[in-house]
Amino acid sequence: MMKKIFIPLVVFMLGGILCSCLGAEAEIVLKAGGAGTLNLEYRAARYFQNIGALDGNARWPTVPVDRADFDRSIARLNAGRPDAVKLSSFSVREDGPDTVYRAAVDFSRLEDILPLLDYGGTGVMLIRGEPDSLTLNFRPAPGPVDPELLVLAEEALRGYNITMRFTAPSPVELRVQGGGDLRIEQEGGKAGFSVPLYQLISRDEPLRVDFLF
């Protein structure tokens, strides 16, 4: 059975991926009026369950994994607008060597959850217009990467994918710059993409994905 690993708008450094095998699925469900839900699923090797503390989450509302991480991040997001976001559900289960974390975050405005989608300042942009657009920028690792390390990464990450989905009450259009081996789904008010994780981290060109809704 092919394994999948999902990452919401995150380009992890190559070494971090090899050490943690951490990823997440992100699904944004936007309702009429602008409120909605962000559904997240993180998969992490159990020996790396403290990623929430190790990645600097004590300072930034990024990559929350455990329940305590989410509670801290939600509190920070609500600092300027009380009750802007709410953790509506959270669960943990074991799956082989991994721990799988699932969370649902309700929001009143799409803007309120952008910090959860922008690990390390990767460049997530929301532009209000006609239509509105949510832009995701995946940047290649800075500087050259050791070819031997890439070989190890390809073996370790085989079968893992990055997936992002967006659902809205109006039609959603997906635009991609820098393509590559992306699998795209697009129909009516739903759009999404999936890309092999190894291909994303080993690419030397940036990837930009725009959801227009």
C-alpha positions in Angstrom: 0.0 0.0 0.0 1.4 3.4 -1.0 2.1 5.7 1.9 1.2 9.3 1.7 2.5 12.3 3.6 0.8 15.6 3.4 2.2 19.1 4.0 0.1 22.4 4.1 2.0 25.0 2.2 5.3 24.0 3.8 8.8 23.5 2.2 10.8 21.8 4.9 14.6 21.8 4.7 15.9 18.5 3.3 17.6 17.5 6.5 14.5 18.2 8.5 12.4 15.9 6.3 14.9 13.1 6.6 15.0 13.4 10.3 11.4 13.7 11.0 9.3 12.3 8.1 6.8 14.9 9.1 4.0 16.1 6.8 0.4 17.1 6.7 -2.7 17.3 4.6 -4.5 20.7 4.4 -8.0 21.1 3.3 -9.7 24.5 3.4 -13.5 24.5 3.3 -14.9 28.0 2.7 -18.5 28.8 3.4 -20.8 31.5 2.1 -20.0 34.7 4.0 -16.3 33.9 4.4 -16.2 31.7 7.4 -15.0 28.1 7.1 -12.9 25.2 8.4 -9.2 24.3 8.0 -8.8 20.5 8.2 -5.3 19.3 8.9 -3.6 15.9 9.2 0.0 15.6 10.3 2.0 12.4 10.1 5.2 12.1 12.2 7.6 9.4 13.2 7.0 8.9 16.9 10.5 9.6 17.9 10.0 13.2 16.5 6.7 14.0 18.3 8.3 17.1 19.9 8.6 18.9 16.5 6.1 21.6 17.7 8.6 22.7 20.3 11.7 22.1 18.2 10.6 24.2 15.3 10.3 27.4 17.3 6.5 27.1 17.9 7.1 28.7 21.3 7.5 32.0 19.4 5.5 31.5 16.1 2.1 30.1 15.4 3.5 27.6 12.9 3.4 23.9 12.5 1.4 23.0 15.6 1.3 19.2 16.0 0.3 18.1 19.5 -2.8 19.4 21.3 -0.7 21.8 23.4 0.9 23.2 20.2 -2.6 23.9 18.7 -3.8 25.5 22.0 -0.8 27.9 22.0 -1.1 28.8 18.3 -4.9 29.3 18.5 -4.4 31.6 21.5 -1.8 33.7 19.5 -4.1 33.9 16.5 -6.9 35.2 18.7 -4.8 37.8 20.4 -5.8 40.5 18.0 -9.4 39.3 17.3 -10.9 37.2 20.1 -12.6 34.1 18.9 -11.4 34.6 15.3 -10.4 30.9 15.2 -11.4 27.9 17.2 -10.0 24.4 17.5 -13.2 22.4 16.9 -11.8 18.9 17.0 -8.5 17.1 17.7 -7.5 13.4 17.6 -4.4 11.3 17.7 -3.9 7.7 16.5 -1.0 5.3 15.9 -0.3 4.0 12.4 2.7 1.7 12.2 5.8 3.7 13.2 4.0 7.0 12.8 1.7 9.1 15.0 -1.2 10.7 13.0 -2.6 14.0 14.3 -5.9 15.4 13.0 -7.3 18.8 13.7 -10.1 21.0 12.5 -9.8 24.8 13.0 -12.9 26.9 12.4 -12.3 30.5 11.3 -14.5 33.6 10.7 -12.2 35.0 8.0 -9.7 33.2 5.7 -7.1 35.8 6.7 -7.2 34.5 10.3 -5.6 31.1 9.5 -2.9 32.2 7.1 -0.1 32.0 9.8 -1.0 28.3 10.2 -0.2 27.9 6.5 3.0 29.9 6.2 5.8 28.0 7.9 9.1 29.9 7.9 7.7 32.7 5.7 7.3 30.6 2.6 5.0 33.2 1.0 1.3 32.6 1.4 -0.7 35.5 0.1 -4.5 36.2 0.1 -5.6 38.9 -2.3 -9.1 40.2 -2.2 -10.5 41.1 -5.6 -12.6 39.8 -8.4 -12.0 36.9 -8.0 -10.2 36.5 -4.6 -7.0 34.4 -4.7 -4.9 32.4 -2.3 -1.3 32.0 -3.5 1.1 29.4 -2.2 4.8 29.7 -3.0 7.1 26.7 -2.6 10.8 27.7 -2.8 13.7 25.4 -3.5 16.3 24.8 -0.7 18.9 27.6 -0.7 22.3 26.6 -2.2 23.4 23.3 -3.7 22.3 20.0 -2.1 24.7 17.1 -1.7 23.8 14.5 -4.4 24.3 11.7 -2.0 21.8 13.2 0.4 19.3 13.5 -2.5 19.7 9.8 -3.2 19.0 9.0 0.5 16.0 11.4 0.4 14.6 9.7 -2.7 14.6 6.3 -1.0 13.3 7.6 2.3 10.4 9.6 0.8 9.3 7.3 -2.0 5.5 7.1 -2.1 5.0 10.3 0.0 3.0 13.1 -1.5 2.1 16.7 -0.7 -1.6 17.5 -1.1 -3.6 20.7 -0.8 -7.4 21.1 -1.4 -9.7 24.1 -1.5 -13.5 24.1 -1.5 -15.7 27.2 -1.9 -19.3 28.0 -2.6 -18.3 29.5 -5.9 -16.2 28.0 -8.7 -12.5 27.5 -7.8 -9.8 27.8 -10.5 -6.3 26.4 -10.0 -3.3 28.0 -11.7 0.2 26.6 -11.5 3.5 28.2 -12.4 6.6 25.9 -12.4 4.5 22.8 -12.7 6.4 19.5 -12.8 4.8 16.3 -11.8 1.7 17.7 -10.2 -1.6 15.8 -10.1 -4.4 18.3 -10.3 -8.1 18.0 -9.5 -10.5 20.7 -10.4 -14.3 20.6 -10.7 -16.8 23.3 -9.8 -16.2 24.6 -6.3 -13.4 22.2 -5.6 -9.7 22.2 -6.6 -6.5 20.7 -5.3 -3.1 19.4 -6.2 -0.7 16.7 -5.1 3.0 16.4 -5.8 5.6 13.7 -4.8 7.4 15.1 -1.8 10.9 14.1 -3.1 10.2 16.0 -6.4 9.2 19.1 -4.5 12.3 19.2 -2.2 14.8 18.3 -5.0 13.5 20.8 -7.6 15.7 23.8 -8.4 12.9 26.1 -9.6 10.1 27.6 -7.4 6.6 26.4 -7.6 3.6 28.8 -7.4 0.0 27.6 -7.0 -2.9 30.0 -7.1 -6.5 29.2 -6.0 -8.9 31.7 -7.5 -12.4 31.7 -6.0 
